[in-house]
Amino acid sequence: MPGRRHRVDIHVACGGGRHRSVVVAEELAARLQAAGIGAETEHRHIDRPILT
C-alpha cells in the first residue's frame, strides 16, 4: 500500500553499553540513511554506570 510506514526497532547490546553497541548502532543508522531509509539512534544506557 502506498504511503504506508512501518517502524522497526533494532536493539544492539554489549557489556557496559558504550563501545561496540554504540559503534554498531551508529554505523547501521548511517548505512540505512545512505540507502534513503529513515533511521535514528537512541543510546538509552549511555548515562548509566559501566558494568564491571
N, C-alpha and C positions, 0 to 999 in steps of 0.2 A: 504494500500500500504506500503510495507516495506521501511524503510528509510525515511518515511515522518515525518516531525516535525511540531508540532503545538505550537503556543505561546498563552498563556492565561495570561491576566493582571488582577490581583485582587487588588482592592483598599480598604484599611481599613482606616477609618477616625474616629477621636474623636476631641472634642474641644481642641484646643491647639496643637495636633499632637505630643505629647511627652510621653504619658503614655500608655493608653490602646491600641492605634493603633500600637505602636512600639512593645509591648509585643505580641499582636495577630499576627502581620506580621512575627516576628521572630520565633514564635512557629509554625506557619503554614509552613514556609520555612523549619524548622528543621524536621518536620514530613514528608514533601514531599521528602526531601533529604534522610531521613531514609528509605523511600519506594523505593529509587532508581530513583526518579524523579528529574530532574534538576530544581533547584529553586534558585532565588536570591532576595534580598530585596533592596529597594531604599527608603530612608526616605527623600522625597522631601521638606518637610516643617520644617525640624529639626532646621534650622538656622533662621527661621522667629520668630518674637516676639510672646510671648504667648498671646493668646486671653483672654480677661477678660470678 
